[in-house]
């Protein structure tokens, strides 16, 4: 498949034209309009140096909220409530931590300053959301992503204490259920999210959820 080069025009090629690894296009910008168009079409950005790369993998790694797996040890931890949980209280702090903290099974520091500013804009517009876990007044874990219709597209998470990111993820999934969220997009495989119940589905099925069908 050819790799499409984007310019200032607001468009994306059909996701069926993505390469085998899911890479669809290169270039363009991270304007709110382009990002929202991408997410509505099942496309997300990663960076390679200073150039945005746009991806739509097939199959897609997702979590159906009803399939969330909570281990006995995590159930015990949740019952004890050792941490404080919040939503959209510290979006900028969460994305800053995700930018700095190494995460297993991910491709290093791909959150550039430009990407950080882009998602801060989406947060101000009401599309990007964060979940936070606190020990007293110290932020020790969290995640952020973008809500499109009934799909939450997870972008990144971080943890500075044992199980803090799991704590945030589990409680946020439970919150998303109350908002009518039917699917959580995890994008690509990680063993961490597999342990929480994530699985592979076809891109076609994933897109049907994005479209609300």
C-alpha positions in Angstrom: 0.0 0.0 0.0 1.2 3.6 -0.7 2.0 5.9 2.2 -0.1 9.0 1.8 1.4 12.5 2.4 -0.9 15.0 4.0 -0.7 18.8 3.5 -2.7 21.7 4.8 -5.9 20.3 3.2 -8.2 18.7 5.8 -8.6 15.1 4.6 -7.5 11.5 5.2 -7.3 8.6 2.8 -9.6 5.6 3.4 -8.4 3.5 6.3 -8.6 0.4 4.1 -5.5 1.8 2.3 -3.3 1.6 5.5 -0.2 -0.5 5.4 -0.1 -3.9 7.0 1.2 -2.4 10.3 -1.6 0.2 10.3 0.4 3.2 9.1 -1.9 5.2 6.8 -0.4 8.7 6.3 2.4 11.1 7.2 2.4 14.9 7.7 -0.4 17.4 8.1 -0.9 19.1 11.4 -2.5 18.5 14.9 -5.3 21.0 14.6 -8.4 20.2 16.6 -10.3 19.8 13.3 -7.9 17.3 11.9 -7.6 15.3 15.2 -11.4 15.1 15.5 -11.7 14.0 11.9 -9.1 11.4 12.5 -10.7 10.0 15.6 -14.1 9.8 14.0 -12.6 7.8 11.2 -10.7 5.4 13.5 -7.3 7.1 13.0 -4.8 8.2 15.6 -1.5 10.1 15.6 1.9 9.0 16.7 5.1 11.0 16.1 8.4 10.0 14.5 10.7 12.9 15.2 8.9 16.1 14.2 6.5 14.5 11.7 3.1 13.2 12.7 2.3 9.7 11.6 -1.3 8.6 11.3 -2.4 5.0 12.1 -5.4 2.8 11.7 -4.4 -0.8 12.6 -6.3 -3.9 11.7 -7.1 -5.7 14.0 -7.7 -3.1 16.7 -7.0 -3.7 20.4 -10.0 -2.7 22.5 -11.8 -3.3 25.8 -15.5 -4.0 26.1 -16.4 -2.5 29.5 -18.4 -5.5 30.5 -15.3 -7.7 29.9 -13.1 -5.7 32.4 -11.1 -8.1 34.5 -10.4 -7.1 38.1 -8.1 -9.5 40.0 -8.7 -10.4 43.6 -5.8 -8.3 44.7 -7.2 -5.3 42.9 -10.7 -5.9 44.2 -9.2 -5.8 47.7 -7.2 -2.7 46.9 -10.3 -0.9 45.6 -12.3 -1.9 48.6 -9.6 -0.4 50.9 -9.6 2.9 48.8 -5.9 3.7 49.6 -5.9 6.4 46.9 -8.2 9.3 45.8 -9.7 9.1 42.3 -10.7 12.1 40.2 -11.8 12.9 36.7 -10.6 15.9 34.7 -9.1 17.5 37.7 -5.5 17.6 36.4 -5.5 17.0 32.7 -2.3 19.0 31.9 -0.4 17.3 34.8 -1.5 13.8 33.6 -0.3 14.4 30.0 2.9 15.9 31.3 3.5 12.7 33.4 2.7 10.5 30.4 5.2 12.4 28.4 8.0 11.9 31.0 7.4 8.5 32.5 8.6 5.4 30.7 5.8 2.9 30.0 6.3 -0.8 29.3 5.3 -2.1 25.8 5.2 1.4 24.3 7.4 3.2 21.8 9.2 5.6 24.1 8.5 9.3 24.3 6.2 10.0 21.4 4.2 12.8 23.2 5.8 15.9 21.7 5.2 19.4 22.9 3.1 19.9 19.9 1.0 16.9 20.7 0.6 18.0 24.3 -0.7 21.4 23.2 -3.1 19.7 20.7 -4.7 17.5 23.4 -4.9 20.4 25.8 -7.0 22.1 23.2 -9.2 19.1 22.8 -9.6 19.0 26.6 -10.7 22.7 26.6 -13.2 21.8 23.8 -14.6 18.9 25.9 -13.4 16.0 23.9 -10.2 14.9 25.8 -10.6 13.6 29.3 -8.3 12.5 32.1 -8.5 10.3 35.2 -6.2 10.8 38.1 -5.1 8.9 41.2 -3.8 10.7 44.2 -1.9 9.8 47.4 -2.8 12.7 49.6 -2.1 15.7 47.3 0.4 13.9 45.1 -0.5 12.7 41.6 0.7 9.1 41.4 -1.1 7.7 38.4 -3.5 8.5 35.6 -4.6 8.3 32.0 -6.0 10.5 29.2 -7.9 10.0 26.0 -10.6 11.3 23.6 -14.3 10.5 23.7 -16.0 10.1 20.4 -19.7 9.2 20.5 -19.9 6.1 22.6 -16.2 5.1 22.3 -13.4 6.3 24.5 -10.1 6.4 22.7 -7.3 5.9 25.3 -4.1 7.6 24.5 -1.6 7.0 27.4 -1.3 6.2 31.1 1.3 6.5 33.7 2.1 5.2 37.2 4.4 6.4 39.9 3.3 3.8 42.5 2.5 0.1 42.3 -0.9 -0.5 40.6 -1.8 3.2 40.4 -2.5 3.1 36.7 -4.6 0.0 37.1 -6.5 1.7 39.9 -7.2 4.7 37.6 -8.1 2.6 34.6 -10.6 0.3 36.5 -12.4 3.2 38.2 -12.5 5.2 35.0 -13.9 2.2 33.0 -16.6 1.9 35.7 -17.3 5.7 35.3 -17.5 5.4 31.5 -20.2 2.7 31.7 -22.4 5.2 33.5 -22.0 7.6 30.5 -23.1 5.0 28.0 -19.6 4.1 26.6 -19.7 0.9 24.7 -16.1 0.4 23.8 -12.6 1.5 24.9 -10.0 1.8 22.2 -6.6 0.7 23.4 -5.2 1.0 19.9 -2.4 -1.6 19.9 -1.6 -4.6 22.0 0.0 -4.3 25.5 0.2 -7.2 28.0 -0.8 -4.7 30.7 -4.2 -4.0 29.1 -4.7 -7.6 28.0 -4.5 -8.6 31.7 -7.4 -6.2 32.2 -9.6 -7.8 29.6 -8.6 -6.1 26.3 -8.9 -8.1 23.1 -8.5 -7.8 19.3 -11.4 -7.0 17.0 -11.4 -6.2 13.3 -11.1 -2.6 12.2 -14.5 -3.0 10.5 -16.2 -3.9 13.7 -14.3 -1.1 15.5 -15.5 1.5 13.0 -19.1 0.3 13.4 -18.9 1.2 17.1 -17.4 4.6 16.3 -20.4 5.2 14.0 -22.8 4.2 16.7 -24.1 1.1 14.9 
